[in-house]
Amino acid sequence: MAGFDSNQVASLLRQIGAYNDLLANAYVYGSIASDDQDANTLSLLHKSGLIRPDDSPGEYRVTTDLKRMLNRLMRKQSSYRQLTDMGKVIDAIDEVVIDYQLAITSKEQEDAEYYLDQLDDLLYETKDSLNNNLDTMHFAIVSQFGFVSSLSNKIRQNERYLSHAQKLLNELQQIDPHDCYEWLDWLACPNEFARKITSFVYWYNQILPKLRLIIDNMRISLFRLRRDEKQASQLRNMARFLRKHPEFTLDDNLYELPNLPETLKYAPPMPLKSYVDTKQTGIEQPLLELVQSLRKQSIVTPIKARETSEVSVKPIEKIVAEEDFFEQQTELLFERVIINNTAISALSYYQELQNTWLEQSQTIAPKAWIELVFSCYCKLTSAQQNALNIKMKGVAVKGTTDNYGYSDVVIELRAELKAELRDELKASA
């Protein structure tokens, strides 16, 4: 294969054969631990791309490429998924997380370890694939797309890479990595599983600024390449013009021509520059005249008169919050239940205070009052609802099973609170 030496391939195969026990243990048992004796060997295998570090310090796993090859050779089901976009990756991780959670809750340890290995491979492959993608783009920018020769191809490659990077950034920004913490929101979540998810979220937050920096560098590189292409086009046009007009071509034996003035034969070479040397005082005056003449030729844009308008500020009105009269009455109803330690019917409370409400010009229908008491009870806090019981009085609606028509509600203290109040009264007596 082009680009590889047979000795390099033979050296890699010799490493696989020499350390077959370590690689077999890492493949079968999921990971291997490092000790003082195997430290150098594991470091060598890591540099060769055969193993990779695990989340736990001192442990190593088989790389995804080697594991995929072994899975195919051993006819084992592979956990490899095509990483087409990050949305599909998140869906794939979610499926593995659900399978792992069900295995843990069912106490199926072997299945849980299998799904955890699948999750580890999927997360590592996702990070490795995206990191390699970004490294490739970064290398292309730094090397000014050195794998192609012409400027037009360099610009086309830069535009293609820039479009891909912008689409990738838009896709990654549509995913909130903090939503991944929902995978940890279940009882008895193992620490090893939580560590893998938090590590993935941390990596995801780090990759977005790196991608934005690459996009900015791509834009700068594209600007420079287009500028270089423009300059190269100007030079080509100038060379084409000189080829068509041989009168501008300088003779190599110009100094030997008899009609050349004697002063030019011994004169020093004229320094040619593509810019004006402002430090030379001899050209200061003509340079100023040239700049002033260019300024006079420029068209002055007339300044438009700004439109003015008045802004009127009105004083801030203070609005006094008014509490609803009948909501206050429901609070008084709940308060009477607690103070008197007796059950009170909403309808009887309504009949008792109806005349008093009429004297204050406050009216409400009985049905609306019962519904208001029920809704106010539903708006109580959990602690308040735990202290009070509500009982509905009504009959079932004909032709239905669970629908009732209510004619009254009764509010009372819970039995536990009644017992506590009874004990307190006995103690005080």
KOLKOLRO-575915 format. One record per residue (C-alpha): residue in three letters; y, x, z. Coordinates in steps of 0.25 Angstrom, whole numbers, plus 2048, in hexadecimal, padded with zeros to 3 digits. Layout:
REM KOLKOLRO-575915
+--------+-----+-----+-----+
: residu :   y :   x :   z :
+--------+-----+-----+-----+
:    ALA :   Y :   X :   Z :
...
+--------+-----+-----+-----+
END
This chain:
REM KOLKOLRO-575915
+--------+-----+-----+-----+
: residu :   y :   x :   z :
+--------+-----+-----+-----+
:    MET : 800 : 800 : 800 :
:    ALA : 80E : 806 : 7FC :
:    GLY : 816 : 80B : 808 :
:    PHE : 80A : 80F : 811 :
:    ASP : 801 : 81B : 812 :
:    SER : 7F2 : 81B : 813 :
:    ASN : 7F3 : 824 : 81E :
:    GLN : 7FC : 81B : 826 :
:    VAL : 7F2 : 80F : 824 :
:    ALA : 7E7 : 818 : 828 :
:    SER : 7EE : 81D : 835 :
:    LEU : 7F0 : 80E : 839 :
:    LEU : 7E2 : 80A : 836 :
:    ARG : 7DD : 816 : 83F :
:    GLN : 7E6 : 811 : 84A :
:    ILE : 7E0 : 804 : 849 :
:    GLY : 7D2 : 80A : 849 :
:    ALA : 7D5 : 814 : 854 :
:    TYR : 7DB : 809 : 85E :
:    ASN : 7D2 : 7FE : 85A :
:    ASP : 7CE : 7FA : 869 :
:    LEU : 7DD : 7F9 : 86D :
:    LEU : 7E1 : 7F0 : 861 :
:    ALA : 7D4 : 7E8 : 862 :
:    ASN : 7D7 : 7E5 : 871 :
:    ALA : 7E6 : 7E2 : 86E :
:    TYR : 7E1 : 7D8 : 863 :
:    VAL : 7D6 : 7D1 : 86B :
:    TYR : 7DD : 7D0 : 879 :
:    GLY : 7EB : 7CE : 874 :
:    SER : 7F1 : 7DB : 87A :
:    ILE : 7EE : 7E8 : 880 :
:    ALA : 7F5 : 7EF : 88C :
:    SER : 7FA : 7FD : 88B :
:    ASP : 7F6 : 808 : 895 :
:    ASP : 7F9 : 817 : 896 :
:    GLN : 7ED : 81B : 88D :
:    ASP : 7EF : 811 : 882 :
:    ALA : 7FF : 813 : 882 :
:    ASN : 7FF : 81D : 876 :
:    THR : 7F5 : 815 : 86E :
:    LEU : 7FC : 808 : 870 :
:    SER : 809 : 80E : 86C :
:    LEU : 803 : 814 : 85F :
:    LEU : 7FD : 806 : 85B :
:    HIS : 80B : 800 : 85E :
:    LYS : 812 : 80A : 855 :
:    SER : 807 : 807 : 84A :
:    GLY : 80A : 7F8 : 84B :
:    LEU : 7FC : 7F4 : 850 :
:    ILE : 800 : 7EF : 85E :
:    ARG : 80D : 7E9 : 864 :
:    PRO : 812 : 7E8 : 872 :
:    ASP : 810 : 7DB : 879 :
:    ASP : 819 : 7D4 : 882 :
:    SER : 813 : 7DA : 88F :
:    PRO : 817 : 7E9 : 890 :
:    GLY : 80B : 7F2 : 88D :
:    GLU : 803 : 7E9 : 885 :
:    TYR : 801 : 7E9 : 876 :
:    ARG : 7FC : 7DF : 86B :
:    VAL : 7F7 : 7E0 : 85D :
:    THR : 802 : 7DE : 853 :
:    THR : 803 : 7D2 : 84B :
:    ASP : 7FF : 7D8 : 83E :
:    LEU : 7F3 : 7DF : 843 :
:    LYS : 7EF : 7D2 : 84B :
:    ARG : 7F0 : 7CA : 83F :
:    MET : 7E8 : 7D3 : 837 :
:    LEU : 7DD : 7D3 : 842 :
:    ASN : 7DD : 7C4 : 843 :
:    ARG : 7DB : 7C3 : 834 :
:    LEU : 7D0 : 7CD : 834 :
:    MET : 7C9 : 7C7 : 841 :
:    ARG : 7CB : 7B9 : 83A :
:    LYS : 7D3 : 7B5 : 847 :
:    GLN : 7DD : 7AA : 846 :
:    SER : 7EB : 7B1 : 845 :
:    SER : 7F7 : 7AC : 84C :
:    TYR : 800 : 7B1 : 841 :
:    ARG : 80A : 7A7 : 83B :
:    GLN : 814 : 7A9 : 830 :
:    LEU : 821 : 7AC : 835 :
:    THR : 829 : 7A4 : 82B :
:    ASP : 835 : 7A0 : 834 :
:    MET : 838 : 7A0 : 843 :
:    GLY : 837 : 791 : 844 :
:    LYS : 828 : 791 : 840 :
:    VAL : 826 : 79D : 849 :
:    ILE : 82C : 795 : 855 :
:    ASP : 823 : 789 : 851 :
:    ALA : 817 : 793 : 851 :
:    ILE : 81A : 799 : 85E :
:    ASP : 81C : 78B : 864 :
:    GLU : 80E : 787 : 85F :
:    VAL : 808 : 793 : 866 :
:    VAL : 810 : 791 : 873 :
:    ILE : 80A : 782 : 873 :
:    ASP : 7FC : 787 : 871 :
:    TYR : 7FE : 792 : 87C :
:    GLN : 804 : 788 : 886 :
:    LEU : 7F8 : 77E : 884 :
:    ALA : 7EE : 78A : 886 :
:    ILE : 7F5 : 78E : 893 :
:    THR : 7F6 : 780 : 899 :
:    SER : 7E7 : 77E : 895 :
:    LYS : 7E4 : 78B : 89B :
:    GLU : 7DD : 790 : 88F :
:    GLN : 7E0 : 79F : 891 :
:    GLU : 7DA : 7A5 : 885 :
:    ASP : 7E1 : 79B : 87B :
:    ALA : 7EE : 79E : 883 :
:    GLU : 7EC : 7AD : 880 :
:    TYR : 7E9 : 7AA : 872 :
:    TYR : 7F6 : 7A2 : 870 :
:    LEU : 7FE : 7AC : 878 :
:    ASP : 7F9 : 7B7 : 86E :
:    GLN : 7FD : 7AE : 863 :
:    LEU : 80B : 7AC : 868 :
:    ASP : 80D : 7BB : 86B :
:    ASP : 809 : 7BE : 85C :
:    LEU : 812 : 7B4 : 857 :
:    LEU : 81E : 7B8 : 85F :
:    TYR : 81C : 7C7 : 85C :
:    GLU : 81A : 7C4 : 84D :
:    THR : 826 : 7BB : 84D :
:    LYS : 82F : 7C6 : 853 :
:    ASP : 829 : 7D1 : 84B :
:    SER : 82A : 7CA : 83E :
:    LEU : 839 : 7C7 : 841 :
:    ASN : 83C : 7D5 : 846 :
:    ASN : 836 : 7DB : 83A :
:    ASN : 83E : 7D2 : 831 :
:    LEU : 84B : 7D6 : 838 :
:    ASP : 847 : 7E4 : 838 :
:    THR : 845 : 7E3 : 829 :
:    MET : 852 : 7DD : 826 :
:    HIS : 859 : 7E7 : 82F :
:    PHE : 853 : 7F3 : 828 :
:    ALA : 857 : 7ED : 81A :
:    ILE : 865 : 7EC : 81F :
:    VAL : 866 : 7FA : 825 :
:    SER : 860 : 800 : 819 :
:    GLN : 869 : 7F8 : 80F :
:    PHE : 85C : 7F2 : 809 :
:    GLY : 857 : 800 : 805 :
:    PHE : 84A : 7FA : 7FF :
:    VAL : 852 : 7F6 : 7F3 :
:    SER : 85B : 7FF : 7EA :
:    SER : 865 : 7F7 : 7E3 :
:    LEU : 871 : 7F0 : 7EA :
:    SER : 86F : 7E3 : 7E4 :
:    ASN : 861 : 7E3 : 7EA :
:    LYS : 866 : 7E7 : 7F7 :
:    ILE : 870 : 7DC : 7F7 :
:    ARG : 865 : 7D2 : 7F3 :
:    GLN : 85C : 7D7 : 7FE :
:    ASN : 867 : 7D6 : 809 :
:    GLU : 86B : 7C8 : 805 :
:    ARG : 85C : 7C4 : 806 :
:    TYR : 85B : 7CA : 813 :
:    LEU : 868 : 7C4 : 818 :
:    SER : 863 : 7B6 : 814 :
:    HIS : 856 : 7B8 : 81B :
:    ALA : 85D : 7BD : 827 :
:    GLN : 867 : 7B1 : 828 :
:    LYS : 85B : 7A7 : 826 :
:    LEU : 853 : 7AE : 831 :
:    LEU : 85F : 7AD : 83A :
:    ASN : 862 : 79F : 837 :
:    GLU : 853 : 79C : 83A :
:    LEU : 853 : 7A4 : 847 :
:    GLN : 860 : 79D : 84C :
:    GLN : 85A : 78F : 84B :
:    ILE : 850 : 792 : 856 :
:    ASP : 854 : 793 : 864 :
:    PRO : 84B : 79D : 86B :
:    HIS : 84E : 797 : 879 :
:    ASP : 846 : 78B : 874 :
:    CYS : 839 : 794 : 875 :
:    TYR : 83B : 794 : 884 :
:    GLU : 835 : 786 : 884 :
:    TRP : 828 : 78D : 881 :
:    LEU : 828 : 792 : 88F :
:    ASP : 82C : 784 : 895 :
:    TRP : 81E : 781 : 89B :
:    LEU : 816 : 782 : 8A8 :
:    ALA : 80E : 78F : 8AA :
:    CYS : 814 : 797 : 89E :
:    PRO : 80E : 7A5 : 89E :
:    ASN : 817 : 7B1 : 8A0 :
:    GLU : 811 : 7B8 : 894 :
:    PHE : 814 : 7AC : 88B :
:    ALA : 822 : 7AA : 890 :
:    ARG : 825 : 7B9 : 88E :
:    LYS : 821 : 7B8 : 87F :
:    ILE : 82A : 7AC : 87D :
:    THR : 836 : 7B2 : 884 :
:    SER : 834 : 7BF : 87D :
:    PHE : 835 : 7B7 : 870 :
:    VAL : 841 : 7B0 : 873 :
:    TYR : 848 : 7BD : 877 :
:    TRP : 844 : 7C3 : 86A :
:    TYR : 849 : 7B7 : 862 :
:    ASN : 857 : 7B8 : 869 :
:    GLN : 858 : 7C7 : 866 :
:    ILE : 854 : 7C5 : 857 :
:    LEU : 860 : 7BC : 853 :
:    PRO : 86B : 7C6 : 856 :
:    LYS : 863 : 7D1 : 84E :
:    LEU : 862 : 7C8 : 842 :
:    ARG : 871 : 7C5 : 842 :
:    LEU : 874 : 7D3 : 842 :
:    ILE : 86B : 7D6 : 837 :
:    ILE : 872 : 7CA : 82F :
:    ASP : 87F : 7D1 : 832 :
:    ASN : 87A : 7DE : 82D :
:    MET : 875 : 7D8 : 820 :
:    ARG : 882 : 7D2 : 81D :
:    ILE : 889 : 7DF : 81F :
:    SER : 87E : 7E6 : 816 :
:    LEU : 880 : 7DB : 80B :
:    PHE : 88F : 7DD : 80B :
:    ARG : 88D : 7EC : 80A :
:    LEU : 883 : 7EB : 7FF :
:    ARG : 88B : 7E1 : 7F7 :
:    ARG : 897 : 7EB : 7F8 :
:    ASP : 88F : 7F6 : 7F3 :
:    GLU : 88A : 7EE : 7E8 :
:    LYS : 898 : 7EB : 7E4 :
:    GLN : 89C : 7FA : 7E4 :
:    ALA : 890 : 7FD : 7DC :
:    SER : 893 : 7F3 : 7D2 :
:    GLN : 8A1 : 7F9 : 7D1 :
:    LEU : 89C : 807 : 7CF :
:    ARG : 892 : 802 : 7C4 :
:    ASN : 89D : 7FB : 7BD :
:    MET : 8A6 : 807 : 7BE :
:    ALA : 89B : 810 : 7B8 :
:    ARG : 898 : 806 : 7AD :
:    PHE : 8A7 : 807 : 7AA :
:    LEU : 8A7 : 816 : 7AA :
:    ARG : 89B : 816 : 7A0 :
:    LYS : 8A2 : 80D : 797 :
:    HIS : 8AF : 816 : 797 :
:    PRO : 8AC : 824 : 795 :
:    GLU : 8BA : 828 : 795 :
:    PHE : 8BA : 828 : 7A4 :
:    THR : 8AE : 831 : 7A5 :
:    LEU : 8B2 : 83F : 7AA :
:    ASP : 8AD : 84B : 7A2 :
:    ASP : 8A5 : 855 : 7AA :
:    ASN : 8AD : 860 : 7A3 :
:    LEU : 8BA : 85B : 7A6 :
:    TYR : 8BF : 867 : 7AC :
:    GLU : 8BD : 86F : 79F :
:    LEU : 8C5 : 866 : 796 :
:    PRO : 8D1 : 86D : 790 :
:    ASN : 8DA : 861 : 791 :
:    LEU : 8D8 : 860 : 7A0 :
:    PRO : 8E5 : 865 : 7A7 :
:    GLU : 8E4 : 872 : 7AE :
:    THR : 8E9 : 86C : 7BB :
:    LEU : 8DD : 862 : 7BC :
:    LYS : 8D3 : 86D : 7B9 :
:    TYR : 8D6 : 874 : 7C6 :
:    ALA : 8DB : 868 : 7CE :
:    PRO : 8D2 : 864 : 7DB :
:    PRO : 8CA : 858 : 7D9 :
:    MET : 8D0 : 84B : 7DC :
:    PRO : 8CB : 844 : 7E8 :
:    LEU : 8C7 : 836 : 7E5 :
:    LYS : 8C6 : 82B : 7F0 :
:    SER : 8C3 : 81C : 7F0 :
:    TYR : 8CD : 81A : 7FA :
:    VAL : 8DC : 81D : 7FD :
:    ASP : 8DE : 828 : 807 :
:    THR : 8E9 : 822 : 810 :
:    LYS : 8EB : 830 : 817 :
:    GLN : 8F2 : 836 : 80B :
:    THR : 901 : 834 : 80C :
:    GLY : 903 : 837 : 7FE :
:    ILE : 8FD : 829 : 7FA :
:    GLU : 903 : 822 : 805 :
:    GLN : 90F : 81C : 7FE :
:    PRO : 908 : 818 : 7F1 :
:    LEU : 8FD : 812 : 7F9 :
:    LEU : 907 : 809 : 801 :
:    GLU : 90E : 805 : 7F4 :
:    LEU : 900 : 801 : 7EF :
:    VAL : 8FD : 7F9 : 7FB :
:    GLN : 90B : 7F2 : 7FB :
:    SER : 909 : 7EE : 7ED :
:    LEU : 8FC : 7E8 : 7EF :
:    ARG : 901 : 7E0 : 7FB :
:    LYS : 90C : 7DA : 7F2 :
:    GLN : 902 : 7D6 : 7E8 :
:    SER : 8FA : 7CE : 7F2 :
:    ILE : 8FC : 7BF : 7F2 :
:    VAL : 902 : 7BB : 800 :
:    THR : 8FB : 7AE : 805 :
:    PRO : 906 : 7A4 : 80A :
:    ILE : 905 : 7A1 : 819 :
:    LYS : 903 : 792 : 81B :
:    ALA : 90B : 78B : 826 :
:    ARG : 902 : 787 : 831 :
:    GLU : 902 : 778 : 835 :
:    THR : 905 : 775 : 843 :
:    SER : 901 : 769 : 84B :
:    GLU : 904 : 764 : 859 :
:    VAL : 8F9 : 763 : 863 :
:    SER : 8FA : 758 : 86E :
:    VAL : 8F3 : 75A : 87B :
:    LYS : 8F0 : 74D : 883 :
:    PRO : 8ED : 74E : 892 :
:    ILE : 8DF : 74D : 896 :
:    GLU : 8DB : 740 : 89B :
:    LYS : 8D3 : 73F : 8A8 :
:    ILE : 8C8 : 735 : 8A7 :
:    VAL : 8C2 : 730 : 8B4 :
:    ALA : 8B4 : 72E : 8B4 :
:    GLU : 8B0 : 720 : 8B8 :
:    GLU : 8A2 : 71D : 8BE :
:    ASP : 89B : 710 : 8B9 :
:    PHE : 89C : 706 : 8C4 :
:    PHE : 88D : 701 : 8C3 :
:    GLU : 888 : 70F : 8C2 :
:    GLN : 88E : 711 : 8D0 :
:    GLN : 887 : 704 : 8D5 :
:    THR : 87A : 70A : 8D0 :
:    GLU : 87D : 716 : 8D9 :
:    LEU : 880 : 70D : 8E4 :
:    LEU : 872 : 706 : 8E2 :
:    PHE : 86B : 713 : 8E2 :
:    GLU : 873 : 718 : 8EF :
:    ARG : 86F : 70B : 8F6 :
:    VAL : 860 : 70D : 8F3 :
:    ILE : 861 : 71B : 8F9 :
:    ILE : 869 : 717 : 905 :
:    ASN : 862 : 70A : 909 :
:    ASN : 854 : 70F : 905 :
:    THR : 851 : 702 : 8FF :
:    ALA : 84D : 6FD : 8F1 :
:    ILE : 859 : 6F6 : 8EA :
:    SER : 858 : 6ED : 8DD :
:    ALA : 862 : 6EF : 8D3 :
:    LEU : 863 : 6E0 : 8D0 :
:    SER : 865 : 6DD : 8DF :
:    TYR : 870 : 6E8 : 8E0 :
:    TYR : 877 : 6E2 : 8D4 :
:    GLN : 876 : 6D4 : 8DA :
:    GLU : 87B : 6D9 : 8E8 :
:    LEU : 888 : 6E0 : 8E2 :
:    GLN : 88B : 6D7 : 8D6 :
:    ASN : 896 : 6D0 : 8DD :
:    THR : 89C : 6DD : 8E2 :
:    TRP : 89C : 6E3 : 8D4 :
:    LEU : 8A2 : 6D6 : 8CE :
:    GLU : 8AE : 6D7 : 8D8 :
:    GLN : 8B0 : 6E5 : 8D2 :
:    SER : 8B0 : 6DF : 8C4 :
:    GLN : 8A3 : 6E7 : 8C1 :
:    THR : 898 : 6DF : 8BA :
:    ILE : 88A : 6E3 : 8B4 :
:    ALA : 87E : 6DB : 8AF :
:    PRO : 871 : 6DB : 8B8 :
:    LYS : 869 : 6E1 : 8AD :
:    ALA : 873 : 6EC : 8AA :
:    TRP : 874 : 6EF : 8B9 :
:    ILE : 865 : 6F1 : 8BA :
:    GLU : 865 : 6FA : 8AD :
:    LEU : 871 : 702 : 8B3 :
:    VAL : 869 : 705 : 8C0 :
:    PHE : 85D : 709 : 8B8 :
:    SER : 865 : 713 : 8AF :
:    CYS : 86C : 718 : 8BC :
:    TYR : 85F : 71B : 8C2 :
:    CYS : 85A : 722 : 8B6 :
:    LYS : 867 : 72B : 8B6 :
:    LEU : 864 : 730 : 8C4 :
:    THR : 860 : 73E : 8C7 :
:    SER : 851 : 741 : 8C8 :
:    ALA : 853 : 743 : 8D7 :
:    GLN : 85A : 736 : 8D9 :
:    GLN : 84F : 72F : 8D0 :
:    ASN : 844 : 735 : 8D9 :
:    ALA : 84B : 72F : 8E5 :
:    LEU : 84C : 720 : 8E0 :
:    ASN : 842 : 717 : 8DA :
:    ILE : 845 : 70C : 8CF :
:    LYS : 83C : 700 : 8CD :
:    MET : 83E : 6F7 : 8C1 :
:    LYS : 83C : 6E8 : 8C3 :
:    GLY : 838 : 6E1 : 8B6 :
:    VAL : 82D : 6DB : 8AD :
:    ALA : 825 : 6E0 : 8A1 :
:    VAL : 82B : 6DC : 893 :
:    LYS : 821 : 6D3 : 88C :
:    GLY : 819 : 6D9 : 880 :
:    THR : 81B : 6E8 : 886 :
:    THR : 814 : 6F1 : 88F :
:    ASP : 81E : 6FA : 896 :
:    ASN : 82B : 6F3 : 893 :
:    TYR : 832 : 6EC : 89F :
:    GLY : 83E : 6E3 : 8A1 :
:    TYR : 845 : 6E7 : 8AF :
:    SER : 84D : 6DD : 8B7 :
:    ASP : 850 : 6E6 : 8C3 :
:    VAL : 84F : 6F5 : 8C8 :
:    VAL : 84C : 6F9 : 8D7 :
:    ILE : 851 : 706 : 8DD :
:    GLU : 84A : 70C : 8E9 :
:    LEU : 848 : 719 : 8F0 :
:    ARG : 83B : 720 : 8ED :
:    ALA : 830 : 71F : 8F8 :
:    GLU : 831 : 72E : 8FC :
:    LEU : 840 : 72D : 8FF :
:    LYS : 83D : 720 : 907 :
:    ALA : 833 : 728 : 910 :
:    GLU : 83D : 733 : 912 :
:    LEU : 848 : 72A : 916 :
:    ARG : 83F : 722 : 91F :
:    ASP : 83B : 72F : 926 :
:    GLU : 849 : 733 : 927 :
:    LEU : 84D : 726 : 92E :
:    LYS : 841 : 727 : 938 :
:    ALA : 845 : 735 : 93B :
:    SER : 854 : 731 : 93E :
:    ALA : 850 : 725 : 946 :
+--------+-----+-----+-----+
END
